[in-house]
Amino acid sequence: MSAPSADTPPPSLRSVRPPPVTPHIARWDLDKTYLRTEFDSLKDLVRTAFERPDEKRANPGAPTMLRELTRAGSQIHILSGSPEQMRSSLERKLKLDGVAWASFVLKPNLQNLLRFRFRALRDQLGYKLPALLQARVSGIARGGAEGAFVREAKESLFGDDAEADAFVYALYGDLVAGRIGPAVIGEVLARGRLYEDVASTTLALARALPPHDPVERILIHLEGQSDPAVFDRYGGRVVPFYNYLQAAFVLFEDGRLDASAVLRIGGELLREHRFDGSRLARSYQELAQRGHVSGVRLSLLGEAYDAAAAAGEPIATPDMLRFTTDVQRFATLAADRGADRRSRGTFIPNYVDLVLHHNKRRTKPR
């Protein structure tokens, strides 16, 4: 690489490495998070239902992100609001993309219809919250190494801004960690209009879990171009992102991805989605301005590029060199904004009030 410029961050910012990595679970939504899915009209729903696996389009960088998380030792668990009847098509699409998973849960919409549970067709709180709790309870109950993995694991949860993902994920994290009590969760479930048996099951699952603070990150894909500031109400764990390179930067700082993985995710955007090196670096700048990164470990991106160039790897392009050089200019900005964001402290969202407005699709004017 070229010699560091005057804007190159000091060694204290460039060389910081994360603490030892704990077990990691990545929980993923599919529609509008992994897949570019349209379902805002009946026509959209019909078209989506009949798409062949090879016609389904993944969001730029998402397939590489999932492959890199698996390579890094994370377990991939998919929890989607797509109906169970789409399982075969969705599984074939993921296999085409080279994605592997540990579990794959889809919504039992046919069962809901047969039971005349029409609210459940669009409700995410009564579907995803008990499903998340059940996944932890079942995983821990397996015992042995697998149970220990789930019990000790930190989780990164991926969703989008089209529905209730940020609300449900934040609620799940605070519930399992014991930061909200039975009275609050009971009121939330009542205001969320969960069916009585679903609410009872949810509370029982929560009581069955040993105390743990599992949620490390909540990453929300801004598919609908929502204002990122809207998600400040859910606390500092929630990171809204515009592209998967931004998500990769966050997981890189957390030690969940290495520098080479970040380059490969950026490489997909370069090759297939008309990004250039400067635009990749501006993705970091935008994330830094919002205080979601702190500027550490950026020199490792340059080291990874140098190693790729020495090995003659295709990823070592002029655009990638420009990216790894330019991105280091934003380390000081990231350190300052990140410190400012962390100084605001953490808080418990007002879930009782937020539950009335958490689902954009359900509350959208007709």
VOGU-3710 file (C-alpha; in Angstrom, 3 decimals, decimal comma):
1> msapsadtpp> 0,000/0,000/0,000  0,999/3,610/-0,322  2,583/5,379/2,619  0,211/6,629/5,314  -1,013/10,175/4,820  -1,213/12,869/7,456  -4,798/11,761/8,010  -3,792/8,210/8,936  -5,077/7,477/12,460  -2,608/7,112/15,312
11> pslrsvrppp> -1,496/3,604/16,280  -3,817/3,625/19,295  -6,755/3,644/16,880  -5,267/1,380/14,244  -4,021/-1,540/16,303  -6,818/-2,182/18,811  -8,042/-5,765/18,627  -11,292/-7,104/20,076  -11,512/-9,194/23,231  -11,510/-12,997/22,934
21> vtphiarwdl> -14,447/-14,093/20,804  -17,350/-15,865/22,480  -19,628/-18,283/20,595  -21,798/-16,447/18,108  -25,251/-16,966/16,611  -26,531/-14,910/13,680  -30,321/-14,889/13,402  -31,671/-13,757/10,042  -34,946/-12,636/8,577  -35,341/-13,251/4,832
31> dktylrtefd> -37,851/-10,910/3,170  -36,339/-7,456/2,589  -33,374/-8,461/4,765  -31,728/-11,202/2,728  -34,079/-11,186/-0,270  -35,333/-8,270/-2,329  -38,977/-9,130/-1,747  -42,079/-7,137/-2,611  -45,253/-7,977/-0,702  -47,120/-4,685/-0,363
41> slkdlvrtaf> -49,958/-5,773/-2,672  -51,796/-8,981/-3,572  -50,057/-8,928/-6,964  -46,668/-8,775/-5,233  -47,570/-11,700/-2,995  -48,681/-13,858/-5,900  -45,570/-13,060/-7,928  -43,308/-13,823/-4,958  -45,079/-17,115/-4,298  -44,524/-18,327/-7,855
51> erpdekranp> -40,942/-17,113/-8,361  -38,452/-19,852/-9,137  -35,449/-20,025/-6,796  -33,165/-18,693/-9,534  -35,490/-15,708/-10,043  -35,307/-14,600/-6,417  -32,828/-11,764/-5,870  -30,655/-11,397/-2,799  -29,746/-7,982/-1,451  -26,234/-6,929/-2,516
61> gaptmlrelt> -23,611/-8,390/-0,202  -26,023/-10,542/1,826  -24,956/-13,933/0,393  -21,279/-13,176/0,964  -22,054/-11,960/4,491  -23,759/-15,241/5,391  -20,968/-17,320/3,905  -18,360/-15,295/5,768  -20,180/-15,629/9,082  -20,268/-19,385/8,606
71> ragsqihils> -16,581/-19,391/7,721  -15,897/-17,499/10,969  -17,673/-20,159/13,039  -21,034/-18,447/13,596  -24,197/-20,507/13,611  -26,821/-19,269/11,141  -30,452/-19,470/12,254  -33,171/-18,256/9,894  -36,478/-16,952/11,235  -38,677/-15,604/8,469
81> gspeqmrssl> -42,240/-14,370/8,136  -42,540/-16,149/4,788  -45,174/-18,914/4,853  -44,172/-22,517/5,457  -45,431/-23,395/1,961  -42,446/-21,527/0,472  -39,852/-23,634/2,298  -38,700/-25,661/-0,710  -38,230/-22,614/-2,929  -36,435/-20,596/-0,247
91> erklkldgva> -34,133/-23,440/0,729  -33,163/-24,006/-2,900  -32,427/-20,302/-3,324  -30,141/-20,283/-0,300  -28,359/-23,401/-1,530  -27,837/-21,750/-4,917  -26,162/-18,886/-3,037  -23,918/-21,277/-1,097  -25,596/-20,514/2,244  -25,765/-23,113/5,034
101> wasfvlkpnl> -27,915/-22,880/8,148  -28,452/-24,562/11,516  -32,208/-23,954/11,694  -34,883/-22,601/9,365  -38,246/-21,488/10,793  -41,099/-20,203/8,609  -44,492/-18,834/9,570  -47,398/-21,313/9,822  -49,848/-19,113/7,931  -51,985/-21,987/6,633
111> qnllrfrfra> -52,429/-23,218/10,206  -53,379/-19,687/11,260  -55,966/-19,505/8,497  -57,492/-22,860/9,395  -57,814/-21,665/12,992  -59,335/-18,332/11,845  -56,430/-16,468/13,395  -56,414/-13,662/10,884  -54,482/-11,210/13,088  -51,625/-13,694/13,156
121> lrdqlgyklp> -51,143/-13,452/9,379  -49,442/-10,064/9,681  -48,466/-10,059/13,342  -44,733/-10,382/13,964  -44,612/-9,942/17,741  -46,736/-13,038/18,404  -44,733/-15,034/15,883  -41,108/-13,979/16,215  -40,820/-13,350/19,959  -41,920/-16,850/21,058
131> allqarvsgi> -39,919/-18,358/18,170  -36,745/-16,606/19,359  -37,342/-17,714/22,939  -38,111/-21,282/21,838  -34,888/-21,417/19,822  -32,811/-20,608/22,920  -34,769/-22,944/25,184  -34,501/-25,843/22,713  -30,830/-25,206/22,000  -29,842/-25,144/25,659
141> arggaegafv> -31,963/-28,241/26,392  -29,858/-30,321/23,994  -27,079/-30,318/26,553  -23,449/-31,145/25,869  -21,303/-28,968/23,640  -24,240/-27,810/21,550  -26,232/-26,712/24,575  -23,212/-24,938/26,019  -22,675/-23,134/22,702  -26,218/-21,752/22,711
151> reakeslfgd> -26,168/-20,948/26,425  -22,976/-18,885/26,184  -23,448/-17,460/22,683  -23,835/-13,820/21,845  -26,309/-13,073/19,084  -26,452/-10,698/16,144  -29,975/-10,343/14,801  -30,623/-9,208/11,237  -33,922/-7,668/10,167  -35,363/-4,813/8,152
161> daeadafvya> -37,389/-1,648/8,552  -40,511/-2,956/6,791  -42,057/-4,557/9,851  -41,404/-4,962/13,545  -37,930/-6,480/13,634  -36,171/-3,778/15,675  -38,966/-3,793/18,270  -39,157/-7,577/18,579  -35,396/-8,098/18,666  -34,827/-5,400/21,293
171> lygdlvagri> -37,699/-6,749/23,403  -36,283/-10,272/23,139  -32,849/-9,106/24,274  -34,115/-7,151/27,277  -36,547/-9,907/28,269  -33,935/-12,681/28,264  -31,443/-10,445/30,084  -33,977/-9,768/32,831  -34,085/-6,017/32,234  -37,876/-6,014/31,986
181> gpavigevla> -40,130/-7,820/34,418  -43,312/-9,890/34,175  -45,648/-6,908/34,611  -44,102/-5,017/31,692  -43,954/-7,957/29,327  -47,510/-8,925/30,236  -48,732/-5,434/29,364  -46,769/-5,452/26,114  -48,252/-8,764/25,027  -51,760/-7,596/25,946
191> rgrlyedvas> -51,419/-4,325/24,040  -49,896/-6,220/21,138  -53,133/-8,259/20,993  -51,466/-11,634/21,158  -53,801/-14,574/21,361  -54,080/-15,768/24,954  -52,381/-19,116/24,399  -49,523/-17,468/22,506  -48,998/-14,953/25,314  -49,002/-17,751/27,909
201> ttlalaralp> -46,479/-19,765/25,898  -44,254/-16,703/25,486  -44,196/-16,018/29,228  -43,498/-19,667/30,017  -40,568/-19,751/27,610  -39,128/-16,581/29,118  -39,315/-18,094/32,611  -37,564/-21,252/31,397  -34,416/-19,438/30,285  -31,406/-19,012/32,596
211> phdpverili> -30,268/-15,392/33,061  -28,106/-14,271/30,161  -27,607/-11,139/28,066  -27,411/-12,663/24,584  -28,070/-9,840/22,135  -24,844/-8,211/21,013  -26,135/-6,422/17,901  -29,398/-5,740/16,128  -28,735/-4,888/12,490  -31,625/-3,358/10,564
221> hlegqsdpav> -31,462/-3,186/6,776  -32,966/0,135/5,671  -34,811/-1,407/2,755  -37,564/1,182/3,032  -35,068/4,051/3,441  -36,379/4,869/6,924  -34,691/7,675/8,837  -31,957/5,912/10,864  -32,683/8,198/13,823  -36,057/6,474/14,240
231> fdryggrvvp> -34,220/3,466/15,654  -32,467/5,417/18,405  -35,529/4,667/20,547  -34,345/1,052/20,786  -30,896/1,803/22,201  -27,303/1,590/21,077  -27,313/-2,094/20,120  -29,513/-1,303/17,120  -27,536/-0,386/13,997  -29,548/0,647/10,925
241> fynylqaafv> -27,537/0,097/7,733  -27,944/0,935/4,061  -25,733/-1,798/2,607  -24,102/-4,988/3,815  -20,635/-3,519/3,828  -21,823/-1,251/6,656  -23,064/-4,302/8,547  -19,702/-5,951/7,902  -17,845/-2,971/9,408  -19,830/-3,374/12,641
251> lfedgrldas> -19,246/-7,124/12,864  -15,577/-6,557/12,027  -15,210/-4,243/15,035  -17,019/-6,836/17,157  -14,496/-9,483/16,088  -17,171/-11,572/14,325  -15,597/-11,083/10,885  -11,955/-10,683/9,950  -10,518/-8,068/7,589  -10,442/-10,438/4,616
261> avlriggell> -14,168/-11,074/5,036  -14,851/-7,331/4,892  -12,858/-7,115/1,673  -14,774/-10,015/0,140  -18,122/-8,416/1,009  -16,905/-5,127/-0,432  -15,623/-7,036/-3,452  -19,123/-8,331/-4,199  -20,407/-4,748/-4,230  -17,565/-3,729/-6,541
271> rehrfdgsrl> -17,996/-6,579/-9,012  -21,735/-6,931/-9,180  -23,372/-3,738/-7,973  -21,468/-0,798/-9,495  -19,758/0,455/-6,360  -16,261/1,910/-6,583  -13,529/2,248/-3,981  -14,527/5,754/-2,920  -18,162/4,748/-2,470  -17,124/1,800/-0,303
281> arsyqelaqr> -15,143/4,167/1,924  -18,059/6,619/2,100  -20,206/3,795/3,462  -17,869/3,716/6,449  -17,904/7,507/6,724  -21,722/7,592/6,857  -21,789/4,891/9,530  -19,092/6,742/11,499  -21,042/9,998/11,375  -23,920/8,211/13,106
291> ghvsgvrlsl> -21,579/6,893/15,813  -21,983/3,163/15,124  -18,270/2,407/14,647  -15,292/3,527/16,675  -12,409/3,511/14,190  -10,495/0,531/15,568  -8,693/-2,156/13,536  -8,886/-0,274/10,227  -5,205/-0,875/9,492  -6,038/-4,589/9,315
301> lgeaydaaaa> -7,996/-3,899/6,132  -4,831/-2,590/4,535  -2,864/-5,590/5,765  -5,485/-7,924/4,308  -5,294/-6,099/0,989  -1,479/-6,368/0,935  -1,693/-10,111/1,624  -4,271/-10,546/-1,160  -2,125/-8,566/-3,587  0,972/-10,600/-2,713
311> agepiatpdm> -0,997/-13,799/-3,338  -2,338/-12,514/-6,646  -5,957/-12,783/-5,524  -8,602/-11,235/-7,813  -9,876/-9,052/-4,989  -6,647/-6,984/-5,089  -7,896/-4,355/-7,542  -7,185/-0,612/-7,770  -10,676/0,102/-6,429  -10,041/-2,081/-3,400
321> lrfttdvqrf> -6,692/-0,398/-2,804  -8,439/2,982/-2,941  -11,012/1,747/-0,435  -8,498/0,397/2,084  -6,480/3,608/1,831  -9,390/6,052/1,972  -11,311/4,382/4,787  -8,532/5,024/7,301  -9,130/8,770/6,945  -12,389/8,371/8,856
331> atlaadrgad> -10,974/6,651/11,938  -10,759/9,817/14,029  -14,305/10,816/13,050  -15,505/7,350/14,055  -13,662/7,479/17,373  -15,141/10,871/18,273  -18,712/10,133/17,199  -18,637/6,635/18,674  -17,416/7,952/22,018  -20,161/10,575/21,992
341> rrsrgtfipn> -22,823/7,953/21,306  -21,548/5,632/24,041  -21,439/8,517/26,533  -25,220/8,806/26,262  -25,469/5,495/28,100  -27,965/2,711/27,667  -31,642/2,720/28,423  -34,665/0,443/28,372  -37,099/1,357/25,591  -40,678/2,117/26,572
351> yvdlvlhhnk> -42,041/-1,086/25,091  -45,533/-0,547/26,499  -45,936/2,608/24,415  -43,924/1,415/21,410  -45,964/-1,769/20,937  -48,908/0,281/19,637  -46,853/1,534/16,691  -44,194/-1,102/16,168  -45,539/-2,736/12,995  -45,365/-0,331/10,044
361> rrtkpr> -47,235/-2,631/7,689  -50,099/-3,182/10,112  -50,497/0,503/10,946  -49,976/1,902/7,440  -52,957/4,051/6,352  -55,264/2,344/3,902
//
